[in-house]
């Protein structure tokens, strides 16, 4: 199976990068307090996407 995936990456400097910084430091409670609209449970990655190479 072939899948087309388009990603756009953008560098967000320093203090504007709050949420990813909290997650990368495993500060989950601070992340949830800063972003209450986010899902409480991680979204599972479909198995077929794990096989892409």
C-alpha distance matrix in Angstrom:
0.0 3.8 6.6 10.2 12.8 16.4 19.1 22.8 25.1 28.8 31.5 33.9 37.1 39.3 40.8 38.3 35.5 37.0 34.2 31.8 34.9 35.9 32.5 32.4 35.9 35.0 37.6 35.9 39.1 39.9 36.4 36.7 40.2 39.1 36.1 37.0 34.4 31.5 29.8 31.8 28.9 25.8 22.6 20.1 16.8 14.0 12.9 9.1 10.4 12.6 10.1 9.0 11.0
3.8 0.0 3.8 6.8 9.7 13.2 16.1 19.7 22.1 25.8 28.7 31.2 34.5 36.9 38.5 35.9 33.3 35.1 32.5 30.0 33.1 34.5 31.3 31.1 34.7 34.2 36.7 35.2 38.4 38.9 35.3 35.8 39.2 37.7 34.8 36.0 33.3 30.5 29.3 31.6 28.9 25.7 22.5 20.5 17.0 14.8 14.3 10.6 10.5 13.0 11.0 8.6 10.1
6.6 3.8 0.0 3.8 6.3 9.9 12.8 16.4 19.0 22.7 25.6 27.9 31.3 33.8 35.2 32.5 30.0 31.7 29.1 26.8 30.1 31.4 28.4 28.3 32.0 31.5 33.8 32.2 35.3 35.7 32.0 32.6 35.8 34.3 31.3 32.5 29.8 27.1 26.1 28.6 26.2 22.9 19.7 18.2 14.7 13.0 13.4 10.0 8.9 12.0 11.0 8.4 10.5
10.2 6.8 3.8 0.0 3.8 6.7 10.0 13.4 16.4 19.9 23.1 25.5 28.9 31.6 33.1 30.3 28.0 30.1 27.8 25.6 28.8 30.5 27.8 27.7 31.5 31.3 33.4 32.0 35.1 35.0 31.3 32.1 35.1 33.2 30.3 31.8 29.1 26.6 26.1 28.8 26.8 23.5 20.5 19.6 16.2 15.2 16.2 13.1 11.2 14.2 13.8 10.7 12.1
12.8 9.7 6.3 3.8 0.0 3.8 6.5 10.1 12.9 16.5 19.6 21.9 25.3 27.9 29.4 26.6 24.3 26.3 24.1 21.8 25.1 26.8 24.2 24.1 27.9 27.9 29.8 28.6 31.7 31.4 27.7 28.7 31.6 29.6 26.8 28.6 26.0 23.4 23.2 25.9 24.2 20.8 18.0 17.6 14.3 14.2 15.6 13.2 10.4 13.2 13.8 10.6 12.2
16.4 13.2 9.9 6.7 3.8 0.0 3.8 6.8 10.0 13.4 16.8 19.2 22.7 25.5 27.0 24.1 22.1 24.5 22.7 20.6 23.8 25.8 23.6 23.5 27.3 27.7 29.4 28.4 31.3 30.7 27.0 28.2 30.8 28.4 25.8 27.9 25.3 23.1 23.5 26.4 25.1 21.8 19.4 19.6 16.7 17.1 18.9 16.8 13.7 16.2 17.1 13.9 14.9
19.1 16.1 12.8 10.0 6.5 3.8 0.0 3.8 6.4 9.9 13.1 15.5 19.0 21.8 23.3 20.5 18.5 21.0 19.4 17.1 20.2 22.4 20.4 20.2 23.9 24.6 26.2 25.5 28.4 27.5 23.9 25.5 28.0 25.4 23.2 25.6 23.3 21.0 21.7 24.5 23.5 20.2 18.3 18.9 16.3 17.6 19.4 18.0 14.5 16.4 17.8 14.8 15.6
22.8 19.7 16.4 13.4 10.1 6.8 3.8 0.0 3.8 6.7 10.2 12.6 16.1 19.2 20.8 17.9 16.3 19.2 18.2 16.1 19.0 21.6 20.2 19.9 23.5 24.6 25.8 25.5 28.2 26.8 23.4 25.2 27.3 24.4 22.4 25.2 23.1 21.1 22.5 25.4 24.9 21.8 20.3 21.4 19.2 20.8 22.9 21.6 18.1 19.8 21.4 18.4 18.9
25.1 22.1 19.0 16.4 12.9 10.0 6.4 3.8 0.0 3.8 6.8 9.5 12.7 15.8 17.7 15.1 13.4 16.5 15.9 13.5 15.9 18.9 17.7 17.0 20.5 22.1 23.3 23.4 26.2 24.6 21.4 23.6 25.6 22.6 21.1 24.2 22.7 20.5 22.2 24.7 24.4 21.3 20.5 21.7 19.7 21.9 23.8 23.1 19.3 20.4 22.2 19.5 19.7
28.8 25.8 22.7 19.9 16.5 13.4 9.9 6.7 3.8 0.0 3.8 6.3 9.5 12.9 14.7 12.1 11.0 14.5 14.6 12.8 14.7 17.9 17.5 16.9 20.0 22.0 22.7 23.2 25.6 23.5 20.6 23.1 24.5 21.2 20.2 23.6 22.3 20.6 22.9 25.3 25.5 22.7 22.4 24.1 22.5 24.9 27.0 26.5 22.7 23.7 25.8 23.2 23.3
31.5 28.7 25.6 23.1 19.6 16.8 13.1 10.2 6.8 3.8 0.0 3.8 6.2 9.5 12.0 10.1 8.9 12.6 13.5 11.5 12.6 16.1 16.3 15.2 18.0 20.4 21.0 22.1 24.5 22.1 19.6 22.5 23.7 20.4 20.1 23.7 23.0 21.3 23.7 25.7 26.1 23.5 23.7 25.5 24.1 26.9 28.8 28.6 24.9 25.3 27.5 25.2 25.1
33.9 31.2 27.9 25.5 21.9 19.2 15.5 12.6 9.5 6.3 3.8 0.0 3.8 6.8 8.5 6.3 5.6 9.4 11.0 9.8 10.6 13.9 14.8 14.3 16.6 19.0 19.0 20.1 22.1 19.4 17.1 20.0 20.8 17.3 17.3 21.1 20.7 19.4 22.2 24.1 25.0 22.8 23.5 25.7 24.9 27.9 30.1 30.3 26.5 27.0 29.6 27.5 27.8
37.1 34.5 31.3 28.9 25.3 22.7 19.0 16.1 12.7 9.5 6.2 3.8 0.0 3.8 6.5 6.0 6.2 9.6 12.2 11.3 10.7 14.1 15.7 14.8 16.4 19.3 19.1 20.8 22.6 19.6 17.9 21.3 21.5 18.2 18.9 22.8 23.0 21.8 24.7 26.2 27.3 25.2 26.3 28.5 27.8 31.0 33.0 33.4 29.6 29.7 32.3 30.3 30.3
39.3 36.9 33.8 31.6 27.9 25.5 21.8 19.2 15.8 12.9 9.5 6.8 3.8 0.0 3.8 5.6 5.7 8.0 11.2 10.7 9.0 12.1 14.4 13.5 14.3 17.4 16.8 19.0 20.5 17.2 16.2 19.7 19.7 16.5 18.0 21.8 22.6 21.5 24.4 25.4 26.8 25.1 26.7 29.0 28.7 32.1 34.1 34.8 31.2 31.0 33.8 32.2 32.3
40.8 38.5 35.2 33.1 29.4 27.0 23.3 20.8 17.7 14.7 12.0 8.5 6.5 3.8 0.0 3.8 5.4 6.1 9.9 10.8 9.1 11.3 14.2 14.2 14.5 17.2 15.8 17.8 18.6 15.1 14.4 17.7 17.0 13.8 15.6 19.3 20.4 19.9 23.1 24.0 25.9 24.6 26.4 29.1 29.2 32.7 35.0 35.9 32.4 32.3 35.4 33.9 34.4
38.3 35.9 32.5 30.3 26.6 24.1 20.5 17.9 15.1 12.1 10.1 6.3 6.0 5.6 3.8 0.0 3.8 5.6 8.7 9.7 9.5 11.7 14.0 14.5 15.6 17.8 16.6 17.8 18.8 15.5 14.0 16.9 16.6 12.9 14.0 17.7 18.2 17.7 21.0 22.5 24.4 23.0 24.4 27.2 27.2 30.5 33.0 33.7 30.2 30.5 33.6 32.0 32.6
35.5 33.3 30.0 28.0 24.3 22.1 18.5 16.3 13.4 11.0 8.9 5.6 6.2 5.7 5.4 3.8 0.0 3.8 6.0 6.1 6.1 8.8 10.6 10.8 12.4 14.6 13.9 15.1 16.7 13.8 11.8 15.1 15.5 12.2 12.9 16.7 17.1 15.9 18.9 20.2 21.6 20.0 21.4 24.0 24.0 27.4 29.7 30.6 27.0 27.1 30.2 28.8 29.5
37.0 35.1 31.7 30.1 26.3 24.5 21.0 19.2 16.5 14.5 12.6 9.4 9.6 8.0 6.1 5.6 3.8 0.0 3.8 5.8 5.2 6.3 8.9 10.1 10.8 12.5 11.0 12.2 13.3 10.2 8.6 11.9 11.9 8.8 10.2 13.9 15.0 14.0 17.0 17.9 19.7 18.7 20.6 23.5 24.0 27.6 30.0 31.3 28.0 27.9 31.2 30.2 31.2
34.2 32.5 29.1 27.8 24.1 22.7 19.4 18.2 15.9 14.6 13.5 11.0 12.2 11.2 9.9 8.7 6.0 3.8 0.0 3.8 5.3 5.2 6.4 8.7 10.0 10.7 9.5 9.7 11.3 8.9 6.1 9.2 10.3 7.5 7.7 11.4 12.2 10.6 13.4 14.3 16.0 14.9 16.9 19.8 20.5 24.1 26.6 28.1 24.9 24.9 28.4 27.6 28.9
31.8 30.0 26.8 25.6 21.8 20.6 17.1 16.1 13.5 12.8 11.5 9.8 11.3 10.7 10.8 9.7 6.1 5.8 3.8 0.0 3.8 5.4 5.1 6.0 8.6 9.8 10.0 10.6 13.1 11.3 8.6 11.7 13.5 11.2 11.0 14.4 14.8 12.5 14.6 15.5 16.3 14.4 16.1 18.5 18.7 22.3 24.5 25.8 22.5 22.2 25.5 24.7 25.7
34.9 33.1 30.1 28.8 25.1 23.8 20.2 19.0 15.9 14.7 12.6 10.6 10.7 9.0 9.1 9.5 6.1 5.2 5.3 3.8 0.0 3.8 5.5 5.1 6.3 8.7 8.6 10.5 12.8 10.6 9.0 12.7 13.9 11.7 12.7 16.1 17.3 15.2 17.3 17.6 18.6 17.0 19.2 21.4 21.7 25.4 27.3 28.8 25.5 24.8 28.1 27.3 28.0
35.9 34.5 31.4 30.5 26.8 25.8 22.4 21.6 18.9 17.9 16.1 13.9 14.1 12.1 11.3 11.7 8.8 6.3 5.2 5.4 3.8 0.0 3.8 5.6 5.3 6.3 5.1 6.9 9.0 7.0 5.8 9.5 10.7 9.4 10.7 13.6 15.4 13.4 15.3 15.0 16.3 15.3 18.1 20.5 21.5 25.2 27.2 29.1 26.1 25.3 28.8 28.5 29.6
32.5 31.3 28.4 27.8 24.2 23.6 20.4 20.2 17.7 17.5 16.3 14.8 15.7 14.4 14.2 14.0 10.6 8.9 6.4 5.1 5.5 3.8 0.0 3.8 5.3 4.9 5.8 6.2 9.5 8.9 6.6 9.7 12.1 11.1 11.3 13.8 15.0 12.2 13.4 13.1 13.7 12.1 14.8 16.9 17.8 21.6 23.5 25.5 22.6 21.7 25.2 25.1 26.3
32.4 31.1 28.3 27.7 24.1 23.5 20.2 19.9 17.0 16.9 15.2 14.3 14.8 13.5 14.2 14.5 10.8 10.1 8.7 6.0 5.1 5.6 3.8 0.0 3.8 5.5 7.7 9.3 12.6 11.8 10.2 13.4 15.6 14.4 14.8 17.6 18.7 15.8 16.8 16.5 16.6 14.6 17.0 18.5 18.8 22.5 23.9 25.7 22.6 21.4 24.6 24.4 25.0
35.9 34.7 32.0 31.5 27.9 27.3 23.9 23.5 20.5 20.0 18.0 16.6 16.4 14.3 14.5 15.6 12.4 10.8 10.0 8.6 6.3 5.3 5.3 3.8 0.0 3.8 5.5 8.3 11.1 10.3 10.0 13.3 14.9 14.3 15.5 18.0 19.8 17.3 18.3 17.4 17.9 16.5 19.4 21.0 21.7 25.5 26.8 28.9 26.0 24.5 27.8 27.8 28.4
35.0 34.2 31.5 31.3 27.9 27.7 24.6 24.6 22.1 22.0 20.4 19.0 19.3 17.4 17.2 17.8 14.6 12.5 10.7 9.8 8.7 6.3 4.9 5.5 3.8 0.0 3.8 5.5 8.7 9.2 8.7 11.2 13.4 13.7 14.4 16.3 18.2 15.4 15.9 14.4 14.7 13.8 17.0 18.6 19.8 23.6 25.0 27.4 24.8 23.3 26.8 27.2 28.3
37.6 36.7 33.8 33.4 29.8 29.4 26.2 25.8 23.3 22.7 21.0 19.0 19.1 16.8 15.8 16.6 13.9 11.0 9.5 10.0 8.6 5.1 5.8 7.7 5.5 3.8 0.0 3.8 5.7 5.6 6.2 8.8 10.2 10.7 12.2 14.0 16.5 14.4 15.4 13.8 15.1 14.9 18.3 20.4 22.1 25.8 27.6 30.0 27.4 26.2 29.8 30.1 31.4
35.9 35.2 32.2 32.0 28.6 28.4 25.5 25.5 23.4 23.2 22.1 20.1 20.8 19.0 17.8 17.8 15.1 12.2 9.7 10.6 10.5 6.9 6.2 9.3 8.3 5.5 3.8 0.0 3.8 5.5 4.9 6.1 8.6 9.8 10.3 11.4 13.7 11.4 12.0 10.1 11.5 11.8 15.3 17.7 19.8 23.4 25.4 28.0 25.6 24.7 28.4 28.9 30.6
39.1 38.4 35.3 35.1 31.7 31.3 28.4 28.2 26.2 25.6 24.5 22.1 22.6 20.5 18.6 18.8 16.7 13.3 11.3 13.1 12.8 9.0 9.5 12.6 11.1 8.7 5.7 3.8 0.0 3.8 5.4 5.1 6.2 8.6 9.9 10.2 13.3 12.0 12.9 10.6 13.0 14.2 17.7 20.4 22.8 26.3 28.5 31.1 28.9 28.1 31.9 32.5 34.2
39.9 38.9 35.7 35.0 31.4 30.7 27.5 26.8 24.6 23.5 22.1 19.4 19.6 17.2 15.1 15.5 13.8 10.2 8.9 11.3 10.6 7.0 8.9 11.8 10.3 9.2 5.6 5.5 3.8 0.0 3.8 5.5 5.0 6.1 8.5 10.0 13.2 12.3 14.1 12.8 15.4 16.1 19.3 22.2 24.2 27.8 30.1 32.5 29.9 29.3 33.0 33.2 34.8
36.4 35.3 32.0 31.3 27.7 27.0 23.9 23.4 21.4 20.6 19.6 17.1 17.9 16.2 14.4 14.0 11.8 8.6 6.1 8.6 9.0 5.8 6.6 10.2 10.0 8.7 6.2 4.9 5.4 3.8 0.0 3.8 5.4 5.1 6.0 8.2 10.6 9.1 11.2 10.5 12.9 13.1 16.1 19.1 20.9 24.5 27.0 29.2 26.5 26.2 29.9 29.9 31.6
36.7 35.8 32.6 32.1 28.7 28.2 25.5 25.2 23.6 23.1 22.5 20.0 21.3 19.7 17.7 16.9 15.1 11.9 9.2 11.7 12.7 9.5 9.7 13.4 13.3 11.2 8.8 6.1 5.1 5.5 3.8 0.0 3.8 5.4 5.1 5.3 8.2 7.2 8.9 7.8 11.0 12.2 15.2 18.4 20.8 24.1 26.8 29.2 26.9 26.8 30.5 30.8 32.9
40.2 39.2 35.8 35.1 31.6 30.8 28.0 27.3 25.6 24.5 23.7 20.8 21.5 19.7 17.0 16.6 15.5 11.9 10.3 13.5 13.9 10.7 12.1 15.6 14.9 13.4 10.2 8.6 6.2 5.0 5.4 3.8 0.0 3.8 5.6 5.7 9.4 9.8 12.0 11.1 14.5 16.0 18.8 22.2 24.5 27.8 30.6 32.9 30.5 30.4 34.2 34.3 36.3
39.1 37.7 34.3 33.2 29.6 28.4 25.4 24.4 22.6 21.2 20.4 17.3 18.2 16.5 13.8 12.9 12.2 8.8 7.5 11.2 11.7 9.4 11.1 14.4 14.3 13.7 10.7 9.8 8.6 6.1 5.1 5.4 3.8 0.0 3.8 6.3 8.9 9.4 12.5 12.6 15.8 16.5 18.9 22.4 24.2 27.6 30.4 32.3 29.6 29.8 33.5 33.2 35.0
36.1 34.8 31.3 30.3 26.8 25.8 23.2 22.4 21.1 20.2 20.1 17.3 18.9 18.0 15.6 14.0 12.9 10.2 7.7 11.0 12.7 10.7 11.3 14.8 15.5 14.4 12.2 10.3 9.9 8.5 6.0 5.1 5.6 3.8 0.0 3.8 5.4 5.7 9.2 10.1 13.2 13.9 15.9 19.5 21.4 24.5 27.6 29.4 26.8 27.4 31.0 30.7 32.8
37.0 36.0 32.5 31.8 28.6 27.9 25.6 25.2 24.2 23.6 23.7 21.1 22.8 21.8 19.3 17.7 16.7 13.9 11.4 14.4 16.1 13.6 13.8 17.6 18.0 16.3 14.0 11.4 10.2 10.0 8.2 5.3 5.7 6.3 3.8 0.0 3.8 5.5 8.0 8.5 12.1 13.8 15.8 19.5 21.9 24.8 27.9 30.0 27.8 28.4 32.1 32.1 34.5
34.4 33.3 29.8 29.1 26.0 25.3 23.3 23.1 22.7 22.3 23.0 20.7 23.0 22.6 20.4 18.2 17.1 15.0 12.2 14.8 17.3 15.4 15.0 18.7 19.8 18.2 16.5 13.7 13.3 13.2 10.6 8.2 9.4 8.9 5.4 3.8 0.0 3.8 6.6 8.7 11.8 13.0 14.2 17.9 20.1 22.7 26.1 27.9 25.7 26.8 30.4 30.2 32.8
31.5 30.5 27.1 26.6 23.4 23.1 21.0 21.1 20.5 20.6 21.3 19.4 21.8 21.5 19.9 17.7 15.9 14.0 10.6 12.5 15.2 13.4 12.2 15.8 17.3 15.4 14.4 11.4 12.0 12.3 9.1 7.2 9.8 9.4 5.7 5.5 3.8 0.0 3.8 6.3 8.8 9.4 10.8 14.5 16.6 19.5 22.8 24.6 22.4 23.2 26.9 26.8 29.4
29.8 29.3 26.1 26.1 23.2 23.5 21.7 22.5 22.2 22.9 23.7 22.2 24.7 24.4 23.1 21.0 18.9 17.0 13.4 14.6 17.3 15.3 13.4 16.8 18.3 15.9 15.4 12.0 12.9 14.1 11.2 8.9 12.0 12.5 9.2 8.0 6.6 3.8 0.0 3.8 5.5 6.8 8.1 11.7 14.4 17.1 20.3 22.5 20.7 21.4 25.0 25.5 28.3
31.8 31.6 28.6 28.8 25.9 26.4 24.5 25.4 24.7 25.3 25.7 24.1 26.2 25.4 24.0 22.5 20.2 17.9 14.3 15.5 17.6 15.0 13.1 16.5 17.4 14.4 13.8 10.1 10.6 12.8 10.5 7.8 11.1 12.6 10.1 8.5 8.7 6.3 3.8 0.0 3.8 6.7 9.3 12.4 15.6 18.4 21.1 23.8 22.3 22.4 26.1 27.0 29.7
28.9 28.9 26.2 26.8 24.2 25.1 23.5 24.9 24.4 25.5 26.1 25.0 27.3 26.8 25.9 24.4 21.6 19.7 16.0 16.3 18.6 16.3 13.7 16.6 17.9 14.7 15.1 11.5 13.0 15.4 12.9 11.0 14.5 15.8 13.2 12.1 11.8 8.8 5.5 3.8 0.0 3.8 6.5 9.0 12.4 15.1 17.6 20.5 19.2 19.2 22.9 24.0 26.9
25.8 25.7 22.9 23.5 20.8 21.8 20.2 21.8 21.3 22.7 23.5 22.8 25.2 25.1 24.6 23.0 20.0 18.7 14.9 14.4 17.0 15.3 12.1 14.6 16.5 13.8 14.9 11.8 14.2 16.1 13.1 12.2 16.0 16.5 13.9 13.8 13.0 9.4 6.8 6.7 3.8 0.0 3.8 6.3 9.2 12.3 14.8 17.6 15.9 15.7 19.5 20.5 23.2
22.6 22.5 19.7 20.5 18.0 19.4 18.3 20.3 20.5 22.4 23.7 23.5 26.3 26.7 26.4 24.4 21.4 20.6 16.9 16.1 19.2 18.1 14.8 17.0 19.4 17.0 18.3 15.3 17.7 19.3 16.1 15.2 18.8 18.9 15.9 15.8 14.2 10.8 8.1 9.3 6.5 3.8 0.0 3.8 6.5 9.2 12.2 14.6 13.1 13.6 17.2 18.1 21.1
20.1 20.5 18.2 19.6 17.6 19.6 18.9 21.4 21.7 24.1 25.5 25.7 28.5 29.0 29.1 27.2 24.0 23.5 19.8 18.5 21.4 20.5 16.9 18.5 21.0 18.6 20.4 17.7 20.4 22.2 19.1 18.4 22.2 22.4 19.5 19.5 17.9 14.5 11.7 12.4 9.0 6.3 3.8 0.0 3.8 6.2 8.7 11.6 10.6 10.7 14.2 15.6 18.8
16.8 17.0 14.7 16.2 14.3 16.7 16.3 19.2 19.7 22.5 24.1 24.9 27.8 28.7 29.2 27.2 24.0 24.0 20.5 18.7 21.7 21.5 17.8 18.8 21.7 19.8 22.1 19.8 22.8 24.2 20.9 20.8 24.5 24.2 21.4 21.9 20.1 16.6 14.4 15.6 12.4 9.2 6.5 3.8 0.0 3.8 6.3 8.4 6.9 7.3 10.8 11.9 15.1
14.0 14.8 13.0 15.2 14.2 17.1 17.6 20.8 21.9 24.9 26.9 27.9 31.0 32.1 32.7 30.5 27.4 27.6 24.1 22.3 25.4 25.2 21.6 22.5 25.5 23.6 25.8 23.4 26.3 27.8 24.5 24.1 27.8 27.6 24.5 24.8 22.7 19.5 17.1 18.4 15.1 12.3 9.2 6.2 3.8 0.0 3.8 5.6 5.6 7.0 9.5 11.0 14.7
12.9 14.3 13.4 16.2 15.6 18.9 19.4 22.9 23.8 27.0 28.8 30.1 33.0 34.1 35.0 33.0 29.7 30.0 26.6 24.5 27.3 27.2 23.5 23.9 26.8 25.0 27.6 25.4 28.5 30.1 27.0 26.8 30.6 30.4 27.6 27.9 26.1 22.8 20.3 21.1 17.6 14.8 12.2 8.7 6.3 3.8 0.0 3.8 5.4 5.3 7.0 9.6 13.0
9.1 10.6 10.0 13.1 13.2 16.8 18.0 21.6 23.1 26.5 28.6 30.3 33.4 34.8 35.9 33.7 30.6 31.3 28.1 25.8 28.8 29.1 25.5 25.7 28.9 27.4 30.0 28.0 31.1 32.5 29.2 29.2 32.9 32.3 29.4 30.0 27.9 24.6 22.5 23.8 20.5 17.6 14.6 11.6 8.4 5.6 3.8 0.0 3.8 5.4 5.4 7.2 10.8
10.4 10.5 8.9 11.2 10.4 13.7 14.5 18.1 19.3 22.7 24.9 26.5 29.6 31.2 32.4 30.2 27.0 28.0 24.9 22.5 25.5 26.1 22.6 22.6 26.0 24.8 27.4 25.6 28.9 29.9 26.5 26.9 30.5 29.6 26.8 27.8 25.7 22.4 20.7 22.3 19.2 15.9 13.1 10.6 6.9 5.6 5.4 3.8 0.0 3.8 5.3 5.5 9.2
12.6 13.0 12.0 14.2 13.2 16.2 16.4 19.8 20.4 23.7 25.3 27.0 29.7 31.0 32.3 30.5 27.1 27.9 24.9 22.2 24.8 25.3 21.7 21.4 24.5 23.3 26.2 24.7 28.1 29.3 26.2 26.8 30.4 29.8 27.4 28.4 26.8 23.2 21.4 22.4 19.2 15.7 13.6 10.7 7.3 7.0 5.3 5.4 3.8 0.0 3.8 5.7 8.5
10.1 11.0 11.0 13.8 13.8 17.1 17.8 21.4 22.2 25.8 27.5 29.6 32.3 33.8 35.4 33.6 30.2 31.2 28.4 25.5 28.1 28.8 25.2 24.6 27.8 26.8 29.8 28.4 31.9 33.0 29.9 30.5 34.2 33.5 31.0 32.1 30.4 26.9 25.0 26.1 22.9 19.5 17.2 14.2 10.8 9.5 7.0 5.4 5.3 3.8 0.0 3.8 6.4
9.0 8.6 8.4 10.7 10.6 13.9 14.8 18.4 19.5 23.2 25.2 27.5 30.3 32.2 33.9 32.0 28.8 30.2 27.6 24.7 27.3 28.5 25.1 24.4 27.8 27.2 30.1 28.9 32.5 33.2 29.9 30.8 34.3 33.2 30.7 32.1 30.2 26.8 25.5 27.0 24.0 20.5 18.1 15.6 11.9 11.0 9.6 7.2 5.5 5.7 3.8 0.0 3.8
11.0 10.1 10.5 12.1 12.2 14.9 15.6 18.9 19.7 23.3 25.1 27.8 30.3 32.3 34.4 32.6 29.5 31.2 28.9 25.7 28.0 29.6 26.3 25.0 28.4 28.3 31.4 30.6 34.2 34.8 31.6 32.9 36.3 35.0 32.8 34.5 32.8 29.4 28.3 29.7 26.9 23.2 21.1 18.8 15.1 14.7 13.0 10.8 9.2 8.5 6.4 3.8 0.0
